[in-house]
Every structure is written in C-alpha cells, then in structure tokens.
C-alpha cells in the first residue's frame, strides 16, 4: 500500500475508514471529525491510559507481539513512542483495535502513535499529529465531556536544547488547538524531573530521583501550561517508579511521565514492569541465542569483539619486547579461550571460520609490530608467533564434544536433541541452513554416532575433521 507522507489520516467512522474488521485507511483527510460518535456513551469503569516506548513497530510481526502483550493487561488507550513505521496512517487491525502512527523525522527512527481498544474505536472524535514528536486524539467520554490525550516522544540528551524547546511549543499547540474538557499529556520526555522543590505545586511529594537540566525545562513548561505531574502524587515502591534502566543495570531513572490539567481525574499512576517483548536474540550463559538462519553470526561477532577487548587489556604485554614465546603463552591462555568460548555448539561455515582467522591474523601482526603494507605472508607470521590456530582449536573442541555427546547414555537432553526429528511442518524456501552435524557427517558418515562409541576410531577420524577447517584461508 502506498502512503502519502504529507496527508493526514481519517478517523474511524469516516467514509473510507472501516468501522470494524480489518483494513487500512488511506490518510486522505486532515483533522477529520467522527460524526458517528454515540453521544450517550457512559464508561462503566475508569479509563486505563498507558504510554509505552516500543523501540520499533516497523513490521507487522512486532505489532502482533505488542497486541499479544497488551492482551494480558487492562488498557484502553496506549500512547506509543518510537513506532518507526513509514508514513502516517490510521488502521483498523484484525483484532478490531485502532492503530494510528506517524513516522519520525528520519526514516526508521522515532515516530509517535496510539493504539485504541476496539471498545472505544467509535468514540474517537479526532486524531491529529502536530509534528513527528507530538500527536493527539480526542475521545468522547460522555455526551458532555471529552478527553484529549497527547503523546510525546522527546529528543534524547544527544540533541540540542533548541529541539526540546520546539517540542514543547508543539505540545502547547496540541493543547490549545482543539477544545476539550480534560487534557492528558504523556510519553517519553527524556528528562529527570525528580523531587519537587520549595513552593512547587505542580509536582507531588513522591517524585523519584534528582532533577537535571531537561527536567527543569519540563518543570517550567508545566507551570506555564498548568499541568500536574501525576506520577509524583501517588506513593509507590521504587520498582514502580523508574522507567529507564542503564545498560550497566546500576542506574535507574524516571523519564516517562503522565501530565494532566486536572488532578482529580486520576486515581492511580504506576509503572508496569512485567511486560516482556519478544526479541530476536539474547545472551544466555555467556552465549548469544538467536533463532533463524545464520543463527551464529551474531555470536561470532560478539566473540570477536570480546577477543579484541581481552587483547586490549593485555596490549602492553603482547606488544612489548619480551620474548615471543611468552607472548604466545599469554595469547593462547588469555585471548584465544575468549574467542572460542562455546564454539563446540556452533554450526560451522567457511564464512564464520574465515572471519575468526582474519581477526587472529590481525592480532598476530599487532604482536609482531608489522602491518599489511609490509606484505609478509601469513605462513611467515605464524612461524614467528607460533600461536594456536583458532580454526584448529574450534574444530578440535567440537569433535571432542560431539564424541562426548554421542557416548552419553544417561538420558540427558544433549543426545535427545540430536536424535529428535520433527513430525510435521515444511521447511522454508531456499537452501537449507547449515546444521550442527553437517561437517561431522562429511568426515564420519551418517552413522557418526555409532563410530563415536569406538574412542580409538573417533580419535583417528578427528584429525581429518580438523584438517578440513584449517586447510583454507
């Protein structure tokens, strides 16, 4: 479907937006009104508003994952940050929920949006975006009252303050552009508001952390627009306050807020930290676990990075004037094990082994103090360094591990996984991915597990297996 970035989406109930089922809007009207709003709507329970930094909703798979996680919560309207979808549109999803999104200033970056529960789709009066960082919707809650929800995604600390001030101007435009009885501003403000200062009425007594410069800008904006920071008016344990965790796991900040023109319309504000999004890969027991094709590429990249980190810590030793035999021992015992950790579980390919060998040769040149411009052959470099070839080490430990697994008779999962065959299903189109046993079968045949029972035979076959990975590159 081709989308026009310059046009604005229609709202539900319009002539070209489906009111139910699944379909896509054409984004053909700006600031459209929903004339089919039932004026007698009376909510049976309080509305549940939420703001969530999705990191990406660029693919439909990510969108399905979001809906799956939301199905475990009670929610009505969720404001979205970093949707990263292309263009701007309003869509009625297959579930009946409404999705609105607007892309960021740069492709595949930023963007804001909303997802509205299917029970409230016909009560959405208007959806509008002021900029790539600010969007709002108006919801009819009774015959007399309406609610405006503004979603915000503020620039990070890497952006200049001018962009932050521009964003607050956009929020002001959203607040005053259309009349509503209640206004809620929420989202990722990338600011630490912290505890309230003296004579400050817009911040409650339960703030979290310390205020920074961006937090001071937010405090000034709240005073100017008459907004209350609702997070700070409810006492919560610390784990229900912070919304951002530093990669080191030690620093926690509260940078996502819900602001309101009226305090009395809220009865609770809390952080839900039980939502788990599906990820492509994660580190488990020191190794990257990834599903799909090329499922060891990221782990090899990580091993290379960690290998260079270990080499860097020992650079003063490995590049010093001490005898080469001592540097070789340090490399084989401190750097090489880092690079081959867990390699016995890899499905080896020529490409992965070649990348590891290239990295090792670069480290050897650094140890000898030579460069590629010196045009010294790899064989000569290896003759000088005498380090253990990384391909030989990987092939050897994999062969030993395969024999160990094949000889196990205690019913553990290692052998069960090797012998398991799926009963149903079809493989994807294209060349099948390399399996863990492919290189073993090439040397020992399809009955390699029976051959492994004979330790002497298995040991004699091991040299041929190692040779196939060390004879190139």
N, C-alpha and C positions, 0 to 999 in steps of 0.2 A: 504494500500500500504506500502510495506516495503522499508525503505530508508537507504542507507548506509552513515554513518556519515563521512567516510574517502574519499569518492569520491566527485568529483566536478560536478556541473550541466552543461548540454549542454546549448547552447544559441538558441534562435529562428532561424529557418531555418536549423537546423541540421537534420540528418536523422531520429531521434527518438523524436523530439520535434514538436508538431503540430504547424503549422503556423497560424491557426485560429481555431475558435470554442472553445471547452473545452477539457481539458485533462491534463495529468501530465507528466513531464519529469522524466527520470529515473536517473538523476545525474550521468551519466556514463562516462563523459569526463572532463578533467581539462583544463581550459583556452581555450576552443574551439572557433574557429573562425566562423563567419557567412558569408559564401561565397555567400549568396543570397542578399547581401545588394545592393539596387539600387544606382548606383553611381551618378545618376543625380538628387538626391533629393535636392530640394530647399525649405526651410521653408518659408511659406507665412507670418508668424508673429513670433515675438520673442518667444523663448522657455521659458516656465514657470517652474522653478525649485522650489522645496519646500522640507523642512525637517520637520519631524513630529515624536514626541515621542508617539507611540501608546499605551504604557503601556502593551498591550497584543494583539496579533492576533492569539492566540493559537487555537481558534475554528473558524470554517467556518462562524459562526454567526457574530463574531467580524469582520471578513474580509468583510462580506456583509455590515455591518454597516459603515465601512471605505469607501467602494465604494459609498455608498449612500450619505455620507457627501461630498466626492470629486465631486460627480455629480453636486453639487451646485457651484463649483469653476472652474476657468480656470487653468488647470495644464497639464504638460507633463511628468515630472519625479518627483516622491516623494521619498525621502530617508527616511527609516523607522528605528526607534530605538526601542528596547525592543519588538521585534516581538514575542519572547518566543515560537516559533514553533519548533518542534522536527526535527532534521536533517538539511539537506541542499538540496535545490531543486529549479528548475525553473518551473513555472506552467503558462499555458495559462488559464486564468479564463473564465467563461461563458460569461462575458462581452466583452471578447477579449483583455482585459488588461493583461500585463505580470507581474507576481509576482515572485521575487527572494527573498530567505531568507536563513539565516544561523543562527543556534541556538547559544546561549551563552555558556560560559564555564561550567555553571551548568544548569541542566535540569529545564525548565520552568522559566529561568531567562535570561535577556539580549538578545543579538542577534541583527543583523542588516539585512537590506534588501532594496529592491527597488520595486516600482510599476510603470510600464511604460505604458503610454497611448497607446491604441490599434493602433492609427495612426502612432506610432513610433516603433512598435514592430519589423518590418523588418529592421529598421535602427540600431538596437543594434548589434554591432560587437562582443563584448566580455563582459562577466560578470565573475568576479573573486572575491574571498574573500581571504584576506591576513591573517586575524585572526577572532576571534569571535567578535571583536570590529571594524573591518575595512573591508569594501568591496568596490568594484568599478565596474563601467561599462563604456564602450567606445561606443559612439554614433556617427555615421557618419552623419554630418550635411550638407556637400556638397561633391562634387567629390574630393575636395582638402583638406577640413578641417574636423577634428574630435574633439569631446569633451569628456574628461574624467571626470566623476562625482564620487567622493569618499565620501562614507557615513561613519560617525564616531559616535560611542557611547562611550564616555569617562567614566572611573571609577569615582564613586562619592567620596566625601571627606572622606568617611569611609575607602577607600582603600589607601594603601601606595603610596608614590610618585614613587616608582620603577615601579608600574603597569602603571602609567601615562607616564613615560618616555618610557616604552616598547611600549605603544600605539603610541606615536609619531614616534618611529622607524618604526612601521608597516605602518604608513601613508607615511613616506618617501619611503618605499619600493613600496607602491602603486603608488606614484607619478612617480618614476623612472623605474618601471617595464616594462611599455609599452609606446611607444611614442604616443603623441597626441599634437595637436596644442594648445588647451586650456585645462586647468585643474581647476576644481572647487572642493573644499573640504568643506563639510557641515555636520552639525549634532549637537548633544548634547555634548558639550565639558565640561560641569560641571565646568566651570571656569568663573570668572568675569574679563573681560579684561578692562572694564571701559574706562575712557577718556585717550587720548594719552598723553604721556609725551613729554618733550622737545626733539627736533631733531628726532622724531619718524615718519617715512614716511609711514609705513605700516598700520597705524591706522588713520582714518579720524578725523575730528574735531567734529563729532556728536556722540561720544561714550556715553555710559549710565552707570552711577554708578561709583563705586570705584574698583580699581584693587586689587585682592588678590594674594596669592602665586601661585595658579594654573593658574591664569591669566598671571603672569609673565613667567611661563613656556611656555604658549601659545604664548606670545609675542616673546620670544626667538626663538621658532620654526618658527614663521612667518618670522622673519628676516633671519633665516638660509635657508629657502626654497623659499624666495621671494614671499610670499603670502600676499595679501591685505585683510584686514578685511572689507568686503563690507558693512556690517551693519552700519558702522560708517561714510560712505561717503554720506549718504542721511539724510537730516533733516526730522525728524518725531516727532509727538507728543508722549508724554510719553507712552500712551496706545498702541502705535505701536512699542515700543522698548523692553519692558520687556517680557521675555519668561518663567519665573518661578515665581510662587506665593507661599509664605509660607502658611502652613495650618492656621495660625492665620489671614491671609488676609492683614497683615500690611506691609510685606516685599516683595519687587518685585525686581528680578534680571534679567539681560540679560546673559544667559549661553549658548544659541544656536546661532551659527554663520554660515555665508557663506563666505568662503575664496576663492580667485581667483588669478591666476597668472597674469591676465590682468584686469585692471580696466575698460577699455573702453567697454568691452562686456556686462556690466550691465547697465541698465537704471533705475532700481529701486530695492530696497530691503525693505520689510516691514513685520510686524508681523500681521498675520490674527488671530484675537481672537474671531471670530464668529462661528467657527466650534464647534459643540456640539456632543459629542459621547453619545451613549445610555448606560445607567448604569443600573445595576440590582436593585439598591436601592438608596434612597436619603432621607435626613431628611427634612420634611415639617411640619411646625407648631409644632416643637418640637418632632415629632414622625417619626420613620423610616418607609418609604413606600417601600414595596417590593412586586413584582409580583411573582406568582408561589406558589408551595407547601411550607408548613412551613413558611408562609409569616410573621409570628410574632416572629419567633425565634430570629432574629437579634434585633428587638425592645426590647424583653425581656432581651437579653444580654446587650443592651445599658442601659436599666433601672437599671439592677443590677450594672453595672459599675458606673452610676451616683449616685445610692444609697450609694455605698461604698465611693464615693467622698464626699457626704454630711455627711456621718458618720465620715469620716476622719477629716473634718473641725470642727466637734463638739466632737472629741475624748476626749479632755481634760475635757469636761463636762460629757460625757456619761460614762467615765471610772473613774470618780473621786469618792470621798467618800460622796458626797451629798446624801440625801435620795433618795431611788429608785423611789418614786412616782414622784419626779421632773424630774428624768432622763426619766421616762416613758412618761411624757408630752412632753419633748423635742423630743423624738423619734417619737411619734405619730404626732407631728405637723411639724417637720422639715425633717425627713428622710423618713417616710412612704409615704407622698404625692409625693415625688420624684420618688419612686419606682412604684407607681400605676398610674402615670400620663397617661391619655389616655387609660387606660385599659378597659374602657367601650366599646371600639371599637374592642377589641381582640376576636379572635376565640379561646376560652379557651380549653386547653387539659390538661390531667393529668400531662404530662411531664413538661409543662410550669409552672403550679402551683407548682409542686414539687420543681422545681429549685428555685422559688421565696421563698418558705417556708424554704428551706435549707439555703438560704442566710440570711433570717431573724433570723433563729436559731443561725447562726454564729455570727451575730451582738448581739444577746441576751447574748451569752456566753461571748463576749468581755465586755459587760456592767457589768456582774457579776464577771468577772475575773476568769472564770473557763475554762477548756478545755475538749476535748473529752476523754482524759485519765482519767478524774475524773468520767466518766461513770454515769453522772447524767441524769435521764430520762427527756425527752422533756416536759412532763407534769409538772415536778417539776420546771424546768427552767421557764416555762410560768407562773406558780403560783407565782414565785418570781418577775418576771419583770412586769407582767400584761399589756404588750403591746397589741395593737390591732392585731389580726391575719390578716396577709396580704391576705390570701385567702378569709377570710370573707369580708374584705374591698373591694376587687376586685369584688366579686360576688354581693355584695350589690349595688355598684355603677352601675354595668352593668344592674342589674334588674331594678333599678330606671330609667336608661337611656332608656331601652327598652320600659318601660311603657310610658315614656315621648314621644318617637318617635311614638308609636302606637296611642297615643291620639292626635297627631298633625293633624290639618285639614286645614292648610294654604298653602298646595301645595308645601312645601319645598322638597329638594332633599332627605332628610333622609328617609322618608317613601317611596318615589318613587323608591329608590334603593332597598329597602326590597321587594317591590312588583314586581319588574322587573323580567321577565323570558326571557332568550334568545330564539329567534325563530328558530334558526338553529345552527348547529355545533354539534360536538361529543366530549365527554369528553375523556381525556387521559386514557390509560390503567392503571389498578391498582385500589387500594382502593381510593375512592373519598376523598379529603381533608375535614377537619372539617370546617363546615360553622358557621357563627356567630350565627345563630338561632338554631343550633342543641341542645344545652343544654337548651334553652328556651322551645323548643318543648317537651323535655323529661319531663319537670315538668308541663307545662300548656297546652300541646297538640298542635295539628296543628292549632287550632283556637286561639292561644295565643293573637293575636292582638285584637280579639273581647273580650277576657277575660280582657285585659288591660283597657278596657273602664270603667269597674267597679273598682274604686280605692280600695274599701274595699276588694274585692276578690283578686285583684292583690297583695295587701299588705299581705294578709294571705298566698298566694302562695309563696311569696318572701322568707319566712323562709325555706321552703323546698328546694328552689333553692340554697340558701346559704349553707344549710347543705350538699348538695351533693359535694361541693368543700372543705368543712372543715372536712369531716369525714375520710380523709385518710392522710397519711404522718405525 
